[in-house]
Structure formats: structure tokens, C-alpha cells
Amino acid sequence: MNKILNQTYPFLILSLILFSCKTSQKNKFELQQGDLLFQNTGTGEIDNAIKNVTATSVSKNYSHVGMAMQKNKEWFVVEAIPKEGIRQTPLQKFLNRNKNKLNKSQTTVARLDSYYQPYISKAIAYGIERIKTPYDEIFLWDDNSYYCSELVYKMFSSQDLPKDSIPFLTQPMTFNDSTGNPMPSWKKYYETRNQPIPEGIEGTNPNLMASSPFIIFVHDYENE
């Protein structure tokens, strides 16, 4: 009897290991085409300024957003980033941009409702066609440059969708603090660029997008 158990025991252990591996693989998160990657890009002066004036009751910590796309079995993020403009960034480079103290990427993934899935391919094409377009550091809406959330919004608004069916909202932008005065960091930002603060101009932002009822958050890279 003991001999049989001794012969069987290693096979049982191996079976449990294989089952555990298969279960782990089955539960492993997989990106989908068109997933939105919301990112906390850090604690720099402007990163904090963006979060301070865009926080909502649902979302407070995002300062950047891009869209996932797969090409030749490799994953990229279509995004508009300062100094570089619209780019097709390798996923790992995107995730490595800002990490927490545990070396985990401060990136969360959201997925659009199934209603919007037929619009994903054209949305991605819109971004790809504009690669190398400059970044909109003034945050204006009707010019030839883009900031991150503006790009994602226009990926859909450029399609045959009624305005009230676009998955994201726009709203008058503010650069003011709770007293109604421009935040010092924003005053400095625009003075350096010899531009007036575009207070009240229509726009969007990552936190507003993250509050959309048409997306669901499906993964947080900080919790891997």
C-alpha cells in the first residue's frame, strides 16, 4: 500500500502544479483592441496641477490616457504626449513611464461598452493617421495639435456618431483653485509660453473620461 502511495504521490503533485499553472494562465489579464489606459504620470508640478483642476467624484488621480492597439502580435498605445506629440508607444515603455514604490505601473485599464466596439478600428486609424502631429501644450480645442484626452475624444467624435452618443463628455475647462483664482502653477505655465490661460474654453481631461458611464475598469497594473 505504502509503495503504491509513494509511486502515486509525485504524479499527484505534478497534476496539482499543472492545474495551478493552467488556472493562473486562464485568469491572466489580456488587453483588448481599443482598451483605454489611464495613467497617473507622477507628482511633477503640472501633473499635480492637472489632477487638482480635473478631479471628479469618481476619478481623481489620472493625468494621462491613451488607447491600446495590437500590431503584428505586439501591443502599443496610441497617445499624445508632451514634447513628442502623437505616438505609437510600445506597451512596456508606456507602463514603465511611472511606477510606484513597489515598481508597479500606475496604470489602470478601462474597456468601452460593446456598443462602441464597432468603432474601435476607425478610432485607432484616426490616431495612427496623425502620428507625429504636435502635442497641444496650450490645451486648445480647435487647432492642429492634440493633448491626450482630446485625441481619444476625437477618435470617436470624428466618426458617424451623434454628439449625445459619443462615450465621453466635454466641459468648460478651469485652471482656477477653490478661491476662483488661477493656480500659481498654471499662471507660471502659461506665462512661460506667452499665452493667456484658456479659462472656460471647451475641453476634456483624463479624469472626466474615467468617469464615463460607458466604460468599465477591467485591470489595474498596480495590483498585479
Rosetta blueprint (number, residue, H / E / L):
1 M L
2 N H
3 K H
4 I H
5 L H
6 N H
7 Q H
8 T H
9 Y H
10 P H
11 F H
12 L H
13 I H
14 L H
15 S H
16 L H
17 I H
18 L H
19 F H
20 S H
21 C H
22 K H
23 T H
24 S H
25 Q H
26 K H
27 N H
28 K L
29 F L
30 E L
31 L L
32 Q L
33 Q L
34 G L
35 D L
36 L E
37 L E
38 F E
39 Q E
40 N L
41 T L
42 G L
43 T L
44 G L
45 E H
46 I H
47 D H
48 N H
49 A H
50 I H
51 K H
52 N H
53 V H
54 T H
55 A L
56 T L
57 S L
58 V L
59 S L
60 K L
61 N L
62 Y L
63 S L
64 H E
65 V E
66 G E
67 M E
68 A E
69 M E
70 Q E
71 K E
72 N L
73 K L
74 E E
75 W E
76 F E
77 V E
78 V E
79 E E
80 A E
81 I E
82 P L
83 K L
84 E L
85 G E
86 I E
87 R E
88 Q E
89 T E
90 P E
91 L H
92 Q H
93 K H
94 F H
95 L H
96 N L
97 R L
98 N L
99 K E
100 N L
101 K L
102 L L
103 N L
104 K L
105 S E
106 Q L
107 T E
108 T E
109 V E
110 A E
111 R E
112 L E
113 D L
114 S H
115 Y H
116 Y H
117 Q H
118 P H
119 Y H
120 I H
121 S H
122 K H
123 A H
124 I H
125 A H
126 Y H
127 G H
128 I H
129 E H
130 R L
131 I L
132 K L
133 T L
134 P L
135 Y E
136 D L
137 E L
138 I L
139 F L
140 L L
141 W L
142 D L
143 D L
144 N L
145 S L
146 Y E
147 Y L
148 C H
149 S H
150 E H
151 L H
152 V H
153 Y H
154 K H
155 M H
156 F H
157 S H
158 S L
159 Q L
160 D L
161 L L
162 P L
163 K H
164 D H
165 S H
166 I L
167 P L
168 F L
169 L L
170 T L
171 Q E
172 P E
173 M L
174 T L
175 F L
176 N E
177 D L
178 S L
179 T L
180 G L
181 N L
182 P E
183 M L
184 P H
185 S H
186 W H
187 K H
188 K H
189 Y H
190 Y H
191 E H
192 T H
193 R L
194 N L
195 Q L
196 P L
197 I L
198 P L
199 E L
200 G L
201 I L
202 E E
203 G E
204 T L
205 N L
206 P H
207 N H
208 L H
209 M H
210 A H
211 S L
212 S L
213 P L
214 F L
215 I E
216 I E
217 F E
218 V E
219 H E
220 D E
221 Y H
222 E H
223 N H
224 E L
